[in-house]
C-alpha cells in the first residue's frame, strides 16, 4: 500500500445531469476526463460534457435496459451492455454504433477493455465470460467455470490477467498469456454475490459484494489486505482514485463512501445523494467523483468536486433542496441549472 497519507477530503457543489428517463446503472469518464458516459434503464447511452454538463448525445439502439458502459483506454471507443443480450461498440468521435456483438444467451452485465484497447471482455447471466477482438468483433475465447452469473470484469494493468466476479461468491483471475486461459487464482472470502471489481494502477484488486463489504486483495499472493465494512446494504459500485490512495464505493442505499486505502478507514460518507446510488467513478485526475442514482422525481447523476484541502474543514451541511449535497471547498463551482 502507498505510505503517503491522503489529504483531507472536501466536496464542492453538486452538478446535476438530469435528462435520464430511467435509473442510472453505470457511469464512466473518458481517458481525458472531458466526457462523462452514463448507461440508463431507459435503454439509452448518454454522453455529457464534463465541465458544462451539456448533453452531447443520447444514443438508442439497445432493445432493453443498458446495464454497463466503459470507454476504451485509447478514448476512441466505448462499449455498452444490455438486457437484450448484446454488447454495442460505439465510435466516440461520430457517436455512432460500429458493431453489435452477439453471443451471450442472457443479459450482459459487465464489459471491460484491455489496457491496449484491442480486446474486450464481457460477462452476464449465462455464467459465461467471452473475450472479443475489438477490431474484428471475433470471439477469441470462452472462459467457463463460474457457477452463477458474472456481474463484473476487469483487466489487470499489466494486461496478462482478467479478473471476473460472480454471484457464486468467487473471484476468478484468468491467465491470458497462454493459448487456453486458465484460472491461476480463485479468491474466496466474501459470503455473498460479487457485484463489482476494480484494479488500482499498482495492481491491487478491490471487490464489492452483497455481503456489504469491500475486500482489497494482492492477487499475486492471494492476500486479503483490507476488509472495509460500513455499508448497510450491498455494494453496487467501487472505484479507485488514480493514485490508489482512496476508494469510493456506492451501496444500494442513499450514501457513497470514500475510504483511505492505507488504513481502511472511511474518510467520508456522502449522504443525501438523491435516491439509491447505483454507480461511482473518479475522473482521471482524481478531482471529481461522479455518482449515478435512481431518483423517483428526476433520475439524475450528480458530480461532486473533490479537492485535497489541507485547511481545516467546517462540518458538512446539506444544501437547500431535497436532492442537493454541498460541502465546503475552495473553488467550488455552482450547480448546473
C-alpha positions in Angstrom: 0.0 0.0 0.0 1.1 3.5 -0.6 2.6 5.1 2.5 1.7 8.7 1.7 -1.4 9.7 3.6 -4.1 11.3 1.5 -5.2 14.8 2.2 -8.4 15.9 3.8 -11.4 15.3 1.6 -13.5 18.3 0.6 -16.6 18.3 -1.6 -17.8 21.1 -3.7 -21.3 21.9 -5.1 -23.3 19.2 -6.8 -23.8 19.3 -10.5 -26.9 17.5 -11.9 -27.2 15.6 -15.2 -30.9 15.2 -15.2 -32.2 14.1 -18.6 -32.3 10.4 -18.0 -35.7 8.7 -18.2 -34.7 5.7 -16.0 -32.3 4.7 -13.3 -28.6 5.3 -14.0 -26.9 1.9 -13.9 -23.3 2.8 -14.8 -21.1 5.8 -15.5 -17.6 6.2 -16.9 -15.2 9.0 -17.8 -13.3 9.3 -21.0 -9.5 9.0 -20.5 -9.1 12.7 -20.9 -11.8 13.4 -18.4 -13.7 15.7 -20.9 -16.7 13.4 -21.4 -19.0 11.5 -19.0 -20.8 8.4 -20.2 -23.9 7.1 -18.4 -26.0 3.9 -19.0 -29.6 4.1 -18.2 -32.5 1.8 -17.5 -34.4 3.7 -20.2 -32.4 1.8 -22.9 -30.1 4.6 -23.9 -26.5 5.6 -23.5 -25.8 9.3 -22.7 -22.7 11.4 -23.3 -22.1 14.6 -21.4 -19.6 17.4 -21.5 -18.0 17.1 -18.0 -17.3 20.8 -17.3 -20.6 22.3 -18.6 -22.9 19.4 -18.0 -24.2 19.8 -21.6 -25.8 16.7 -23.1 -23.7 15.7 -26.2 -25.7 12.6 -27.3 -28.5 10.3 -26.3 -28.0 7.0 -28.2 -30.6 4.4 -28.7 -30.3 1.0 -30.3 -30.4 -1.4 -27.4 -33.8 -3.0 -27.0 -33.6 -3.4 -23.3 -32.1 -1.5 -20.3 -28.4 -0.6 -20.6 -26.6 -2.2 -17.7 -23.0 -1.1 -18.1 -20.7 1.2 -20.1 -17.0 1.7 -20.4 -14.6 3.8 -22.5 -11.6 2.2 -24.2 -8.3 3.3 -22.7 -7.3 5.0 -26.0 -10.5 7.1 -25.9 -11.7 6.2 -29.4 -14.5 3.8 -28.5 -16.9 3.0 -25.8 -18.9 -0.2 -25.1 -22.4 -0.7 -23.6 -24.1 -3.9 -22.5 -27.8 -4.6 -22.2 -30.5 -7.0 -21.1 -31.0 -7.5 -24.9 -28.0 -10.0 -24.7 -25.7 -7.8 -26.8 -22.7 -5.5 -26.4 -22.5 -2.5 -28.6 -19.3 -0.8 -29.7 -19.6 2.9 -30.4 -17.3 5.4 -32.1 -16.7 8.4 -29.8 -15.9 11.0 -32.5 -19.1 10.3 -34.5 -21.3 9.0 -31.7 -22.4 6.0 -33.8 -22.6 2.3 -33.3 -19.9 0.4 -35.1 -20.6 -3.2 -34.1 -23.2 -5.3 -32.3 -21.5 -8.2 -30.5 -23.8 -11.2 -30.2 -23.1 -14.4 -28.4 -24.4 -14.2 -24.9 -27.7 -16.0 -24.2 -28.9 -13.8 -21.4 -28.5 -10.2 -20.1 -24.9 -8.9 -20.4 -24.0 -7.3 -17.1 -20.3 -6.3 -17.5 -17.8 -5.2 -20.1 -14.1 -4.2 -19.9 -11.4 -3.2 -22.3 -7.8 -4.5 -22.2 -5.3 -1.7 -21.5 -4.2 -1.6 -25.2 -7.9 -1.3 -26.2 -7.6 -4.3 -28.6 -9.6 -6.8 -26.6 -12.9 -6.7 -24.8 -14.3 -9.0 -22.0 -17.9 -9.5 -21.3 -20.0 -11.5 -18.8 -23.6 -11.9 -17.8 -26.4 -14.1 -16.6 -25.5 -17.0 -18.8 -22.5 -17.6 -16.5 -20.1 -17.2 -19.4 -17.1 -14.9 -19.9 -16.4 -14.0 -23.5 -13.2 -12.5 -24.8 -13.5 -10.5 -28.0 -11.1 -8.9 -30.6 -12.3 -5.4 -30.9 -11.3 -4.7 -34.4 -12.9 -7.8 -36.0 -15.7 -8.4 -33.4 -14.4 -12.0 -33.4 -14.8 -14.1 -30.2 -11.3 -15.1 -29.1 -12.1 -17.3 -26.2 -14.9 -18.5 -24.0 -14.0 -18.7 -20.3 -16.1 -21.2 -18.5 -16.1 -22.1 -14.8 -18.2 -19.7 -12.8 -21.2 -21.5 -11.3 -23.5 -18.4 -11.4 -24.0 -15.2 -13.3 -21.0 -12.9 -14.0 -21.5 -9.3 -13.0 -18.1 -7.8 -13.0 -14.9 -8.0 -15.1 -11.6 -6.1 -15.1 -8.3 -6.4 -16.9 -5.1 -6.1 -14.8 -3.0 -3.1 -15.6 -0.3 -5.5 -17.0 -2.9 -6.9 -19.5 -1.8 -10.5 -18.7 -4.8 -11.3 -16.4 -8.5 -10.8 -16.4 -10.5 -10.8 -13.1 -14.1 -11.8 -13.1 -16.6 -11.7 -10.2 -19.7 -13.9 -10.0 -22.8 -14.5 -8.0 -21.1 -17.8 -7.0 -19.3 -15.5 -4.4 -15.9 -16.1 -6.0 -13.4 -14.0 -8.0 -11.5 -15.8 -10.7 -8.3 -14.4 -12.2 -7.6 -15.8 -15.6 -4.1 -16.1 -17.1 -4.3 -14.7 -20.6 -0.7 -15.4 -21.5 -1.4 -19.0 -22.6 -3.3 -20.2 -25.6 -6.0 -21.6 -23.4 -6.7 -19.3 -20.4 -6.5 -21.0 -17.1 -7.7 -19.8 -13.7 -4.5 -19.5 -11.7 -6.1 -17.6 -8.8 -9.5 -18.1 -7.2 -10.1 -15.6 -4.4 -12.7 -16.6 -1.8 -13.7 -14.8 1.3 -16.9 -13.0 0.5 -20.1 -14.5 1.8 -22.3 -13.0 -0.8 -22.5 -12.3 -4.6 -19.6 -10.4 -6.1 -21.1 -7.3 -7.6 -18.1 -5.2 -8.7 -14.4 -5.3 -9.2 -11.7 -2.6 -9.7 -7.9 -2.7 -10.2 -5.7 0.1 -8.9 -2.9 1.4 -11.0 -0.4 -0.6 -8.8 -2.3 -3.9 -9.4 -4.3 -4.2 -6.2 -7.8 -5.6 -6.7 -10.9 -4.4 -4.9 -14.1 -6.4 -4.8 -17.6 -5.4 -3.6 -20.3 -7.8 -2.5 -23.8 -8.4 -1.5 -22.3 -9.2 2.0 -22.0 -5.4 2.4 -18.2 -5.5 2.5 -15.3 -4.5 0.2 -12.1 -6.5 0.1 -8.8 -5.2 -1.2 -6.5 -8.0 -2.4 -3.0 -8.5 -3.6 -3.8 -11.0 -6.4 -0.2 -12.2 -6.9 -0.1 -13.7 -3.4 -3.9 -14.2 -2.9 -3.5 -12.0 0.2 -6.5 -10.1 1.6 -5.0 -6.8 2.6 -8.1 -4.9 3.9 -11.8 -5.6 4.6 -13.9 -2.5 4.5 -17.1 -2.5 6.5 -19.7 0.2 6.9 -22.3 -0.1 4.1 -25.7 -1.1 5.4 -26.7 -2.6 2.0 -24.9 -4.5 -0.7 -22.1 -2.7 -2.5 -23.1 -1.7 -6.1 -20.0 0.1 -7.4 -16.4 0.7 -6.5 -13.6 2.9 -7.9 -10.0 3.6 -7.0 -8.7 7.2 -7.2 -6.0 7.4 -9.9 -3.2 7.5 -7.3 -4.7 4.5 -5.5 -4.9 6.2 -2.1 -8.7 6.4 -2.0 -11.5 4.1 -2.9 -15.1 5.3 -3.4 -18.0 2.9 -3.0 -21.7 3.2 -3.7 -24.1 0.9 -1.8 -27.6 0.1 -2.7 -28.6 3.0 -0.5 -28.6 6.8 -0.2 -24.9 7.0 0.5 -21.5 7.0 -1.1 -18.4 6.3 1.0 -14.8 7.3 0.4 -12.1 5.1 2.1 -8.4 5.6 2.9 -6.7 2.6 1.3 -3.7 2.8 3.7 -5.8 2.4 6.9 -9.1 1.0 5.7 -10.9 3.8 7.5 -13.9 5.6 6.0 -12.9 9.2 5.3 -16.3 10.5 4.2 -19.9 9.3 4.0 -21.7 11.3 1.4 -25.4 11.2 2.2 -28.4 12.7 0.6 -27.2 12.0 -3.0 -30.6 11.5 -4.5 -32.1 8.0 -4.1 -30.3 4.7 -4.4 -26.7 5.3 -5.5 -26.0 2.9 -8.4 -22.6 3.9 -9.7 -19.5 5.9 -8.8 -16.3 6.8 -10.7 -13.4 9.2 -10.4 -12.2 11.5 -13.2 -8.7 10.6 -14.4 -7.1 13.4 -12.4 -8.9 12.3 -9.2 -10.5 15.7 -8.6 -14.1 14.8 -9.4 -16.2 11.9 -8.2 -19.4 11.2 -10.1 -22.3 9.2 -8.6 -25.2 7.9 -10.6 -28.5 7.3 -8.9 -32.2 6.5 -9.3 -34.3 9.4 -8.1 -38.1 9.0 -8.2 -38.6 12.6 -9.3 -35.8 13.3 -11.7 -33.3 10.4 -12.0 -30.1 12.3 -12.1 -26.3 11.9 -12.0 -24.5 14.3 -9.6 -21.0 15.5 -9.8 -19.0 16.3 -6.6 -15.8 18.2 -6.9 -13.1 16.7 -4.7 -10.0 18.7 -3.6 -7.1 17.8 -1.4 -7.7 20.7 1.1 -5.1 21.0 3.8 -7.0 23.7 5.7 -9.5 22.8 8.4 -12.9 21.8 7.1 -16.1 23.0 8.6 -18.7 20.3 9.3 -20.6 19.2 6.2 -24.1 20.5 5.8 -26.9 19.9 3.4 -27.6 22.5 0.7 -31.2 23.8 0.2 -33.4 21.4 -1.7 -34.3 17.8 -1.4 -31.6 16.3 -3.6 -28.6 18.6 -3.3 -25.4 18.0 -1.4 -22.9 20.8 -0.7 -19.8 20.5 1.4 -17.4 23.5 1.8 -14.5 23.5 -0.7 -12.2 26.1 -2.2 -13.0 27.0 -5.8 -16.3 25.1 -5.8 -18.4 25.6 -8.9 -22.1 26.3 -8.9 -24.7 23.7 -9.8 -25.9 23.4 -13.4 -29.4 24.7 -13.7 
